[in-house]
């Protein structure tokens, strides 16, 4: 069995402009931010992004890398609307397919099972159909004859997810309260790259955790990236909580200023810049800004 370990930059080097890219996690929770930062360091653009959106969407939108977004929302959780996403959307910077959370989930299920669509009740009688004129309905072939929404498969060229632990073969484990559909993202994509807090031996994955925590199977994974603190500033429970102070700074800082300070270098530069920012904040707490676009 192959050793699938690689660096974040090596994983991103396998992606191309114009791809449909799925990004796991949920809002500002367990997002593969180290991989997103590597993506921002690349020249890759013109992406169709499929995501339960958080700062991954905000950063890629602010950097002008998104051609189309498929999402149920774009939030920072404690900040209800992702401000850089909002600013880009108000500029008309990309096309948006906004669907119900359940419709999004069933679209992932359809892609994971290699189905063209799955019929669902979600969306019937709502403005989801109006704002997405490309959606179609189907009639049940059985006696009920019910009209349902045919949610299209959310098939992806590649997916990026972040987990608590993984082995070198691609088995991935979550230790927090929610899987966030990361397994479906991996199964629905042609290739999948898993970053994790720590790479461990396979036997260690179930040494102190139940087998049910093994969320992602190696057969769906193309590459594994060890990225400590790789979900920052989103949460990666139980390893760490969301960095609320830094998230507020991100949300209240003009994008060019934020990108210049925190995203110009590599991942180690980013982590050092965040530590320096926290030190400055401790020394000058009155400098913390208000949340805004």
Backbone bond lengths (Angstrom), bond angles and torsions (degrees), N, CA, C in turn:
res aa  C-N    CA-C-N  psi(-1)  N-CA   C-N-CA  omega(-1)  CA-C   N-CA-C  phi
1 X - - - 1.458 - - 1.525 109.96 -
2 X 1.327 116.73 138.41 1.460 122.03 -169.76 1.515 112.31 -78.48
3 X 1.315 115.19 144.39 1.457 123.11 169.57 1.531 106.94 -80.41
4 X 1.321 117.07 117.73 1.463 121.48 -172.79 1.529 112.61 -103.61
5 X 1.324 117.74 12.95 1.457 119.73 -177.43 1.529 110.69 -69.38
6 X 1.313 114.31 144.40 1.459 122.63 178.18 1.517 108.24 -160.36
7 X 1.320 116.47 170.54 1.454 120.46 175.69 1.534 110.04 -85.89
8 X 1.328 115.35 166.24 1.464 119.31 177.23 1.527 110.92 -61.14
9 X 1.316 116.61 -41.40 1.465 119.49 -179.98 1.525 111.64 -66.08
10 X 1.343 116.97 -35.02 1.464 119.92 176.74 1.526 110.68 -66.53
11 X 1.322 116.85 -39.16 1.465 119.86 177.62 1.520 110.63 -63.01
12 X 1.315 116.77 -46.23 1.465 120.79 -178.51 1.527 111.21 -66.76
13 X 1.320 117.22 -29.90 1.464 120.36 179.44 1.522 112.27 -62.91
14 X 1.327 116.83 -17.38 1.460 121.36 179.16 1.529 112.14 -88.18
15 X 1.319 116.52 -5.80 1.459 121.16 178.37 1.527 109.62 -92.67
16 X 1.327 115.65 162.86 1.453 120.73 -178.71 1.520 110.34 -138.29
17 X 1.313 115.60 154.67 1.465 120.65 173.87 1.521 109.50 -60.33
18 X 1.314 115.88 144.99 1.454 121.06 178.86 1.511 114.92 89.15
19 X 1.330 117.20 -5.39 1.463 120.85 -178.93 1.526 111.95 -71.06
20 X 1.337 114.69 161.01 1.462 121.86 166.19 1.519 106.66 -96.79
21 X 1.329 115.82 118.28 1.458 122.07 -171.29 1.519 110.55 -119.21
22 X 1.332 116.60 122.66 1.452 121.51 174.83 1.514 110.06 -93.04
23 X 1.333 116.42 140.82 1.461 121.45 179.19 1.523 108.01 -128.31
24 X 1.330 116.46 118.46 1.449 121.72 -176.02 1.514 113.58 -75.58
25 X 1.336 115.51 -168.77 1.451 120.56 -174.14 1.514 110.83 84.01
26 X 1.322 115.86 -173.80 1.466 120.43 -174.11 1.520 108.85 -149.99
27 X 1.339 117.33 114.75 1.461 119.16 -179.78 1.514 110.07 58.72
28 X 1.320 116.47 -120.11 1.458 121.42 178.77 1.528 110.50 -109.03
29 X 1.342 114.93 44.09 1.457 120.93 -178.71 1.536 109.97 -131.52
30 X 1.278 115.00 124.91 1.464 125.69 176.36 1.535 112.88 44.79
31 X 1.298 114.55 50.81 1.460 120.74 174.95 1.536 109.91 -85.35
32 X 1.320 118.54 144.90 1.471 121.87 179.64 1.524 110.95 -78.51
33 X 1.325 115.98 65.44 1.458 120.48 -169.65 1.532 112.64 -69.09
34 X 1.334 118.66 -32.44 1.466 118.89 176.91 1.529 110.41 -62.05
35 X 1.333 116.80 -38.17 1.458 120.60 176.58 1.527 111.05 -70.27
36 X 1.328 117.19 -37.32 1.465 120.55 176.43 1.525 110.21 -64.26
37 X 1.328 116.57 -41.65 1.467 119.30 178.13 1.527 111.12 -64.42
38 X 1.335 116.78 -37.97 1.469 119.40 175.38 1.529 110.53 -63.95
39 X 1.311 116.47 -37.97 1.460 121.19 177.76 1.526 110.60 -63.38
40 X 1.324 116.24 -39.43 1.456 120.18 178.35 1.520 112.10 -67.48
41 X 1.329 117.54 -27.71 1.467 120.56 176.76 1.522 112.54 -75.04
42 X 1.324 116.32 -16.64 1.464 121.00 -179.25 1.531 109.75 -87.84
43 X 1.308 114.71 176.50 1.463 119.53 176.31 1.511 113.09 -96.26
44 X 1.332 117.06 11.34 1.465 121.48 -175.51 1.529 110.29 -69.28
45 X 1.322 115.96 134.34 1.457 121.00 -177.20 1.526 109.68 -150.06
46 X 1.338 116.43 -172.33 1.466 122.51 176.70 1.524 111.36 58.99
47 X 1.336 116.64 40.10 1.453 121.83 -174.68 1.526 112.38 -89.54
48 X 1.319 115.74 145.33 1.456 121.62 162.23 1.521 105.50 -96.99
49 X 1.325 116.98 115.47 1.465 122.09 -175.41 1.520 109.42 -104.89
50 X 1.329 115.99 130.89 1.463 123.55 178.61 1.520 106.69 -114.54
51 X 1.343 117.39 115.59 1.461 118.45 -171.14 1.514 111.60 -161.75
52 X 1.339 115.43 143.13 1.462 120.47 159.68 1.526 104.38 -77.73
53 X 1.321 116.08 89.63 1.451 122.71 -156.85 1.512 117.26 -66.13
54 X 1.323 114.87 143.51 1.449 124.91 173.79 1.518 108.49 -143.85
55 X 1.341 117.70 -143.34 1.465 119.30 -179.82 1.521 113.58 -66.15
56 X 1.331 117.81 -17.81 1.470 120.05 173.27 1.519 109.72 -58.72
57 X 1.330 115.10 -48.87 1.462 121.10 178.48 1.524 110.86 -67.09
58 X 1.343 116.72 -42.31 1.453 119.94 -179.02 1.517 112.73 -59.94
59 X 1.328 116.47 -45.81 1.463 120.18 -178.28 1.523 112.14 -68.24
60 X 1.323 116.32 -44.99 1.456 119.35 -179.64 1.525 111.17 -65.90
61 X 1.335 116.59 -35.29 1.466 120.21 177.10 1.519 110.81 -67.83
62 X 1.332 116.42 -44.57 1.465 120.37 -179.18 1.525 110.99 -63.17
63 X 1.330 116.23 -33.52 1.466 120.85 -179.54 1.526 112.79 -83.17
64 X 1.322 117.61 -2.06 1.459 121.18 177.61 1.509 114.43 74.23
65 X 1.340 117.36 29.96 1.460 120.44 -176.53 1.527 113.68 -96.37
66 X 1.326 117.96 -7.95 1.465 121.09 -173.32 1.529 110.65 -102.38
67 X 1.314 115.57 127.72 1.463 121.71 171.58 1.521 110.79 -91.75
68 X 1.345 115.48 -40.93 1.450 121.10 179.55 1.521 108.67 -144.41
69 X 1.323 115.80 140.57 1.462 121.46 177.26 1.513 109.01 -118.54
70 X 1.338 116.33 131.69 1.456 123.34 171.79 1.520 106.06 -112.41
71 X 1.333 117.22 114.88 1.461 120.14 -172.73 1.519 110.78 -156.11
72 X 1.312 114.59 157.56 1.462 120.71 172.17 1.523 110.57 -95.32
73 X 1.329 116.64 -21.36 1.465 122.38 179.56 1.524 107.42 -171.27
74 X 1.332 115.98 171.97 1.461 122.35 170.33 1.526 106.16 -142.95
75 X 1.326 116.12 102.67 1.456 121.44 -171.39 1.513 110.91 -137.02
76 X 1.328 115.45 156.52 1.452 122.30 170.80 1.523 110.52 -105.68
77 X 1.321 116.62 16.79 1.465 123.91 178.85 1.520 112.19 66.40
78 X 1.323 118.50 -76.47 1.461 119.86 179.35 1.528 111.44 -72.40
79 X 1.324 116.65 -16.55 1.472 123.92 170.06 1.522 104.95 -116.24
80 X 1.338 118.05 107.90 1.470 120.63 -165.61 1.526 115.67 -56.27
81 X 1.340 118.54 -41.50 1.461 120.66 -177.04 1.519 109.69 -118.61
82 X 1.326 116.51 125.55 1.466 121.56 179.90 1.529 108.71 -60.89
83 X 1.348 118.45 115.63 1.469 119.79 -170.42 1.527 114.70 -69.34
84 X 1.329 118.61 -34.56 1.468 119.46 -179.91 1.531 110.64 -74.54
85 X 1.322 116.71 -33.58 1.463 120.31 170.85 1.525 109.86 -60.74
86 X 1.334 115.85 -47.55 1.460 119.72 -178.12 1.524 111.20 -59.14
87 X 1.344 116.17 -45.88 1.463 119.72 -178.72 1.529 110.96 -61.88
88 X 1.325 117.50 -42.31 1.468 120.82 -179.95 1.521 110.75 -67.27
89 X 1.315 116.47 -39.98 1.465 120.13 -179.94 1.527 110.68 -66.85
90 X 1.327 117.26 -39.74 1.465 120.45 178.35 1.523 111.96 -65.17
91 X 1.343 116.13 -26.93 1.476 120.30 175.47 1.516 111.64 -80.48
92 X 1.331 117.23 -7.47 1.459 120.17 -175.62 1.510 111.72 69.04
93 X 1.352 116.39 35.69 1.458 121.07 -172.49 1.523 113.56 -74.24
94 X 1.328 118.07 -19.01 1.460 120.49 -178.43 1.527 109.79 -154.62
95 X 1.313 113.96 162.79 1.466 121.45 175.33 1.520 108.75 -79.58
96 X 1.329 116.94 144.62 1.462 120.89 -178.41 1.517 111.00 -127.12
97 X 1.341 115.47 128.00 1.458 121.95 168.09 1.520 105.88 -109.00
98 X 1.326 116.79 101.87 1.463 122.18 -176.38 1.524 108.64 -103.94
99 X 1.329 115.64 117.51 1.452 120.23 -176.77 1.525 110.27 -128.85
100 X 1.324 114.64 166.79 1.452 122.25 178.49 1.535 110.30 -63.17
101 X 1.368 115.38 149.57 1.466 119.51 -178.98 1.529 112.12 -56.53
102 X 1.326 116.64 -41.57 1.463 119.90 -179.99 1.523 110.87 -68.62
103 X 1.331 117.70 -39.14 1.459 120.23 176.92 1.525 110.54 -60.84
104 X 1.323 116.29 -40.31 1.456 121.12 177.76 1.526 109.98 -60.24
105 X 1.335 116.13 -46.78 1.462 120.49 179.62 1.523 111.40 -59.81
106 X 1.342 117.03 -44.52 1.460 119.23 -178.91 1.524 111.72 -69.62
107 X 1.338 116.64 -28.42 1.460 119.22 173.30 1.517 111.64 -64.19
108 X 1.351 116.24 -38.53 1.461 120.38 174.99 1.526 110.75 -65.65
109 X 1.339 116.28 -43.17 1.463 120.05 178.56 1.536 110.67 -59.88
110 X 1.322 116.25 -43.20 1.460 119.34 -179.64 1.529 110.74 -60.82
111 X 1.329 116.23 -45.39 1.464 119.59 -179.73 1.522 111.26 -65.80
112 X 1.337 116.78 -41.16 1.462 120.59 -179.47 1.523 111.49 -63.10
113 X 1.342 116.57 -31.29 1.459 121.39 -179.43 1.522 112.94 -97.59
114 X 1.340 116.38 9.11 1.466 123.54 177.65 1.532 111.73 57.75
115 X 1.333 114.73 39.84 1.460 121.44 175.25 1.522 109.08 -103.33
116 X 1.321 119.00 148.92 1.464 119.92 179.47 1.525 113.11 -71.88
117 X 1.331 116.69 -28.29 1.457 121.04 179.07 1.523 108.44 -164.58
118 X 1.332 115.49 168.21 1.461 122.24 171.56 1.527 108.01 -131.15
119 X 1.340 118.40 131.00 1.472 120.57 178.79 1.525 110.41 -77.83
120 X 1.338 116.57 132.25 1.461 121.69 -179.32 1.526 110.17 -139.34
121 X 1.323 116.27 160.36 1.462 120.61 174.76 1.521 111.83 -85.08
122 X 1.320 116.87 -26.50 1.465 120.24 179.82 1.530 109.91 -54.93
123 X 1.313 115.88 133.15 1.460 120.93 179.42 1.508 114.45 98.29
124 X 1.344 118.09 -19.74 1.465 120.83 -180.00 1.525 109.34 -64.95
125 X 1.324 116.62 127.97 1.455 121.42 178.10 1.507 115.07 76.44
126 X 1.331 117.25 10.86 1.465 120.47 -178.78 1.524 110.52 -113.74
127 X 1.348 115.34 171.06 1.455 120.29 177.94 1.521 112.98 -74.18
128 X 1.334 117.75 -4.56 1.458 119.62 174.23 1.529 110.06 -56.00
129 X 1.320 116.07 -38.52 1.462 120.11 -179.82 1.532 111.33 -70.72
130 X 1.318 116.16 -33.77 1.464 120.06 -178.89 1.527 111.24 -71.26
131 X 1.348 116.76 -43.17 1.466 119.36 -176.70 1.528 112.26 -81.36
132 X 1.335 116.23 -10.81 1.468 121.08 175.79 1.524 109.28 -124.54
133 X 1.336 117.17 74.87 1.468 119.81 -175.16 1.522 113.54 -62.74
134 X 1.338 117.19 -14.35 1.454 119.49 178.35 1.512 113.83 -77.85
135 X 1.332 117.69 -14.03 1.464 120.30 177.97 1.519 110.54 -68.12
136 X 1.312 117.17 145.83 1.454 122.77 -178.87 1.526 110.06 -122.39
137 X 1.305 115.84 159.51 1.460 121.69 175.24 1.532 109.49 -112.36
138 X 1.322 115.49 157.62 1.457 121.85 175.79 1.524 108.61 -132.30
139 X 1.323 116.21 152.11 1.461 121.02 177.86 1.526 109.49 -103.24
140 X 1.311 115.73 132.55 1.460 120.45 178.54 1.526 110.03 -56.81
141 X 1.330 117.87 134.58 1.468 120.76 179.35 1.527 112.89 -80.31
142 X 1.330 116.83 0.85 1.463 120.81 -178.02 1.521 110.25 -98.31
143 X 1.315 116.37 -178.24 1.471 121.45 -171.70 1.521 113.25 -59.04
144 X 1.327 116.97 -30.05 1.478 119.21 -177.76 1.519 111.68 -65.11
145 X 1.339 118.13 -33.44 1.460 121.97 179.02 1.515 114.27 61.41
146 X 1.317 117.42 23.85 1.464 121.55 -175.11 1.526 111.29 -67.41
147 X 1.346 115.07 141.65 1.460 121.27 174.65 1.520 109.31 -90.24
148 X 1.320 115.89 127.25 1.458 122.38 -176.40 1.525 110.08 -127.95
149 X 1.333 115.31 159.60 1.461 120.18 175.64 1.527 108.90 -83.33
150 X 1.317 116.21 130.89 1.464 121.48 176.27 1.536 107.98 -90.54
151 X 1.329 115.75 94.07 1.468 119.80 -178.99 1.526 109.09 -74.87
152 X 1.331 118.22 120.99 1.472 119.87 -177.00 1.517 111.74 -71.29
153 X 1.313 116.00 150.82 1.456 121.13 176.68 1.523 110.11 -62.32
154 X 1.330 116.09 134.47 1.463 121.62 176.75 1.536 108.50 -93.25
155 X 1.299 114.53 69.93 1.455 120.90 -178.10 1.525 109.73 -76.24
156 X 1.327 117.86 138.95 1.460 122.28 -174.50 1.523 111.09 -129.19
157 X 1.316 115.81 148.27 1.463 120.33 173.43 1.524 110.58 -71.45
158 X 1.329 116.55 -38.84 1.460 120.63 -178.82 1.516 109.56 -151.31
159 X 1.330 115.52 155.88 1.459 121.76 177.12 1.517 109.61 -131.99
160 X 1.338 115.46 145.91 1.460 123.29 175.71 1.519 108.03 -121.23
161 X 1.333 117.74 127.78 1.466 121.11 177.22 1.527 108.50 -138.21
162 X 1.341 115.31 160.04 1.461 121.09 177.00 1.518 109.28 -126.63
163 X 1.330 116.19 131.81 1.456 122.12 -179.49 1.516 110.29 -128.55
164 X 1.320 115.42 169.25 1.464 119.43 -178.69 1.522 112.29 -71.47
165 X 1.343 116.07 -45.01 1.457 120.48 -177.85 1.527 109.68 -138.91
166 X 1.309 115.32 156.69 1.469 121.10 173.94 1.519 107.82 -156.24
167 X 1.319 116.29 158.49 1.463 119.63 170.58 1.525 108.98 -102.44
168 X 1.310 115.70 177.02 1.465 120.17 -175.21 1.526 112.87 -71.98
169 X 1.313 116.35 -12.95 1.463 120.71 -178.44 1.526 112.71 -87.22
170 X 1.343 116.22 -16.95 1.458 119.71 180.00 1.502 115.23 112.92
171 X 1.336 118.53 1.39 1.463 120.45 174.06 1.526 108.71 -73.15
172 X 1.330 116.85 127.67 1.460 121.00 -175.45 1.511 112.70 -119.38
173 X 1.327 115.91 143.20 1.465 122.34 -173.88 1.518 111.16 -126.73
174 X 1.334 115.68 134.86 1.469 119.81 171.02 1.523 108.36 -107.74
175 X 1.325 116.31 141.73 1.458 121.87 -177.75 1.527 111.97 -116.48
176 X 1.310 117.02 -2.67 1.451 121.57 179.73 1.516 112.29 -88.31
177 X 1.334 117.05 -166.39 1.462 121.03 -173.67 1.518 115.43 -82.48
178 X 1.332 118.90 -10.54 1.463 119.69 -170.54 1.519 110.69 -147.04
179 X 1.338 118.03 135.47 1.476 120.13 177.50 1.525 113.88 -77.79
180 X 1.337 117.84 -17.35 1.469 121.57 178.91 1.523 114.31 54.80
181 X 1.318 119.70 26.90 1.464 123.65 174.84 1.523 113.79 65.01
182 X 1.343 117.39 17.45 1.462 119.03 -178.19 1.527 112.28 -62.28
183 X 1.320 117.00 -31.56 1.464 119.59 177.60 1.521 110.83 -64.73
184 X 1.333 116.94 -39.27 1.461 120.45 178.90 1.525 111.57 -66.90
185 X 1.337 116.78 -38.67 1.462 119.27 176.65 1.533 110.25 -58.07
186 X 1.329 116.13 -45.40 1.466 119.51 -179.12 1.526 111.48 -65.56
187 X 1.324 116.92 -40.65 1.458 121.00 -177.99 1.527 111.86 -72.60
188 X 1.329 117.17 -25.88 1.468 121.14 -176.44 1.521 112.87 -88.57
189 X 1.335 117.90 -2.49 1.459 121.54 -175.41 1.531 111.40 -111.66
190 X 1.319 115.93 153.80 1.460 120.82 176.67 1.530 111.06 -69.19
191 X 1.323 116.93 -31.28 1.464 121.57 175.47 1.520 107.88 -142.66
192 X 1.327 116.73 152.47 1.459 120.81 -177.70 1.520 109.63 -141.31
193 X 1.336 115.31 137.60 1.452 122.23 -179.00 1.522 108.85 -121.87
194 X 1.323 115.56 120.92 1.455 122.63 -175.69 1.515 109.22 -106.75
195 X 1.333 116.96 117.98 1.455 119.85 168.08 1.518 107.93 -95.41
196 X 1.316 116.34 155.07 1.460 119.88 -176.98 1.521 110.04 -149.87
197 X 1.323 114.54 160.39 1.452 119.68 177.25 1.521 111.49 -67.09
198 X 1.313 115.81 -35.75 1.459 118.58 -177.61 1.524 110.47 -155.74
199 X 1.313 116.57 135.35 1.467 122.19 172.64 1.529 107.89 -89.29
200 X 1.318 115.63 130.16 1.463 121.29 -177.75 1.525 108.87 -129.29
201 X 1.330 115.64 167.91 1.459 120.03 173.33 1.527 109.27 -66.56
202 X 1.309 116.39 150.65 1.467 120.98 -177.26 1.523 111.89 -54.93
203 X 1.317 117.27 -43.70 1.466 120.86 -177.88 1.518 112.59 -62.61
204 X 1.340 116.73 -27.21 1.458 120.25 -178.29 1.533 112.86 -73.57
205 X 1.335 116.53 -20.39 1.459 119.85 -177.93 1.530 112.32 -60.02
206 X 1.312 116.68 -35.79 1.472 120.01 -178.18 1.525 112.16 -111.50
207 X 1.307 117.03 15.36 1.463 120.24 -179.80 1.519 111.21 -68.79
208 X 1.342 117.17 -40.73 1.460 120.79 -178.85 1.522 112.25 -127.19
209 X 1.310 117.65 12.23 1.470 121.42 -179.82 1.520 109.07 -138.00
210 X 1.326 115.74 153.35 1.458 121.57 -177.41 1.524 111.06 -69.34
211 X 1.339 117.28 151.87 1.468 120.35 178.15 1.530 112.78 -58.00
212 X 1.342 116.69 -27.01 1.471 119.80 -179.03 1.525 112.64 -65.01
213 X 1.341 117.47 -16.17 1.463 119.91 178.40 1.527 112.25 -77.80
214 X 1.331 116.74 -8.71 1.470 120.15 176.77 1.521 107.82 -78.56
215 X 1.296 115.57 90.19 1.465 122.02 -170.24 1.517 113.01 -80.84
216 X 1.316 116.68 -43.97 1.462 121.97 -172.24 1.528 109.60 -110.89
217 X 1.331 115.99 127.19 1.453 120.94 179.00 1.515 112.45 -89.78
218 X 1.313 116.94 148.83 1.456 121.82 -175.80 1.523 112.73 -60.83
219 X 1.342 117.25 -26.10 1.465 119.26 -177.44 1.521 112.41 -68.37
220 X 1.346 117.52 -15.43 1.459 120.42 179.48 1.521 112.64 -101.01
221 X 1.326 118.11 -1.82 1.465 121.87 -169.67 1.528 111.30 -110.51
222 X 1.322 115.05 133.36 1.457 122.10 179.19 1.521 111.99 -95.01
223 X 1.336 116.43 -38.17 1.458 120.32 -177.45 1.504 112.14 -147.97
224 X 1.341 116.13 150.13 1.466 123.01 179.20 1.524 108.66 -123.42
225 X 1.329 115.57 130.14 1.462 121.86 -177.44 1.521 109.07 -122.13
226 X 1.321 117.22 121.05 1.469 119.55 173.46 1.520 107.78 -80.24
227 X 1.331 116.39 119.91 1.458 121.41 -174.84 1.521 109.68 -140.58
228 X 1.331 117.64 80.79 1.464 119.93 177.75 1.529 111.15 -58.22
229 X 1.313 115.87 134.26 1.471 121.97 -175.96 1.528 111.04 62.72
230 X 1.331 115.29 24.35 1.460 121.06 -173.20 1.503 115.49 -73.61
231 X 1.331 117.97 -10.79 1.465 120.39 175.48 1.522 111.88 -94.52
232 X 1.320 117.94 -6.86 1.474 121.85 -177.13 1.525 110.36 -54.61
233 X 1.313 118.96 136.29 1.451 128.24 11.34 1.530 112.94 -96.59
234 X 1.343 116.67 9.41 1.458 119.93 176.09 1.527 109.01 -76.90
235 X 1.325 116.51 169.73 1.465 120.56 -177.59 1.518 110.97 -81.15
236 X 1.324 115.13 155.00 1.458 122.05 171.61 1.534 106.85 -144.20
237 X 1.319 114.36 67.19 1.457 121.92 -177.09 1.523 109.83 -65.91
238 X 1.332 120.09 138.86 1.474 128.91 3.97 1.520 114.16 -90.59
239 X 1.326 118.89 5.77 1.461 119.86 -177.80 1.523 112.33 -67.62
240 X 1.312 117.24 -40.06 1.471 120.55 175.73 1.521 109.26 -165.88
241 X 1.328 114.25 156.39 1.464 121.83 177.81 1.527 109.63 -88.11
242 X 1.305 115.75 172.73 1.462 120.47 175.38 1.524 109.73 -62.66
243 X 1.310 116.71 140.50 1.462 122.22 175.33 1.519 107.45 -84.17
244 X 1.340 115.24 85.37 1.469 120.28 -172.60 1.526 112.01 -63.11
245 X 1.320 117.44 -39.97 1.461 119.69 -178.54 1.527 110.69 -63.36
246 X 1.316 116.11 -45.01 1.460 119.13 -179.61 1.521 110.78 -69.36
247 X 1.329 117.10 -35.90 1.466 119.39 176.92 1.522 110.41 -61.27
248 X 1.327 117.38 -41.48 1.468 119.68 176.98 1.524 110.79 -61.87
249 X 1.324 115.89 -38.85 1.469 119.53 177.83 1.522 110.56 -63.61
250 X 1.319 116.68 -46.21 1.467 120.94 176.77 1.526 111.16 -56.19
251 X 1.338 116.26 -45.44 1.455 120.64 -175.29 1.522 112.99 -70.53
252 X 1.325 117.56 -24.48 1.463 120.83 -174.94 1.528 113.48 -103.41
253 X 1.331 116.84 -0.02 1.461 120.77 -175.67 1.523 110.61 -104.51
254 X 1.335 118.66 133.21 1.468 119.64 174.44 1.524 110.78 -54.14
255 X 1.322 115.54 139.35 1.458 119.62 -173.70 1.529 113.58 -55.03
256 X 1.344 120.67 -47.35 1.476 118.56 -178.12 1.526 112.06 -58.27
257 X 1.320 116.72 -38.15 1.462 120.49 179.78 1.529 111.04 -67.34
258 X 1.324 116.65 -44.01 1.459 120.72 179.13 1.525 110.69 -63.54
259 X 1.325 116.34 -47.74 1.461 120.77 -177.56 1.523 111.72 -62.82
260 X 1.320 117.51 -39.91 1.463 120.82 -178.40 1.525 110.74 -63.80
261 X 1.329 117.21 -42.01 1.454 119.19 -177.16 1.523 113.15 -77.64
262 X 1.337 117.00 -39.91 1.462 119.37 -168.73 1.535 115.18 -107.83
263 X 1.316 118.59 -17.93 1.458 119.42 -170.50 1.516 114.73 -120.95
264 X 1.312 118.04 5.67 1.459 119.82 -178.30 1.525 112.57 -75.46
265 X 1.329 117.33 -28.56 1.455 120.69 -177.61 1.513 112.35 -101.90
266 X 1.339 116.10 -160.80 1.451 120.95 179.72 1.529 110.23 -86.90
267 X 1.333 116.24 -171.77 1.463 120.09 -175.41 1.524 111.79 -64.48
268 X 1.311 117.82 -38.70 1.464 119.69 177.52 1.516 111.05 -63.73
269 X 1.324 116.76 -38.80 1.466 120.46 176.45 1.530 110.26 -61.74
270 X 1.331 116.29 -40.63 1.463 120.37 178.67 1.525 110.54 -61.20
271 X 1.326 116.66 -49.47 1.463 120.03 -177.84 1.527 110.74 -62.47
272 X 1.317 117.61 -38.80 1.473 120.31 177.67 1.519 111.12 -67.04
273 X 1.327 116.76 -39.31 1.468 120.01 179.85 1.526 110.86 -65.54
274 X 1.328 117.02 -37.10 1.461 120.33 177.70 1.526 110.16 -65.89
275 X 1.323 117.12 -43.47 1.467 120.50 178.05 1.516 110.70 -61.16
276 X 1.332 117.01 -41.97 1.461 120.67 179.00 1.523 110.82 -64.15
277 X 1.338 116.33 -39.26 1.477 119.99 178.88 1.525 110.49 -63.52
278 X 1.315 117.31 -42.88 1.463 120.56 179.03 1.531 110.79 -63.26
279 X 1.317 116.58 -39.02 1.464 119.50 178.45 1.514 110.74 -64.28
280 X 1.335 116.78 -42.64 1.465 120.69 177.52 1.524 110.93 -61.51
281 X 1.336 116.09 -40.23 1.469 120.84 -179.35 1.524 110.84 -65.17
282 X 1.333 116.79 -39.87 1.463 119.95 178.41 1.525 111.05 -64.23
283 X 1.337 115.84 -36.23 1.457 120.43 -179.09 1.519 112.39 -79.65
284 X 1.351 116.53 -27.89 1.474 121.75 -178.69 1.517 109.90 -135.55
285 X 1.342 118.42 69.75 1.474 120.79 -174.65 1.521 113.57 -62.20
286 X 1.339 118.12 -22.24 1.463 120.01 -178.82 1.518 112.14 -71.92
287 X 1.321 118.96 -10.25 1.472 121.78 -177.86 1.507 113.60 -81.51
288 X 1.348 117.64 -10.59 1.461 119.26 -178.17 1.517 109.83 -66.14
289 X 1.336 116.56 128.73 1.457 121.90 -174.35 1.500 113.90 -86.97
290 X 1.303 114.67 175.90 1.460 121.78 176.28 1.526 109.93 -88.14
291 X 1.330 115.56 155.68 1.468 120.33 178.73 1.512 108.94 -74.29
292 X 1.344 116.84 134.32 1.453 121.34 177.28 1.502 110.44 -174.01
293 X 1.315 117.74 175.89 1.462 121.04 -179.00 1.505 111.41 -71.71
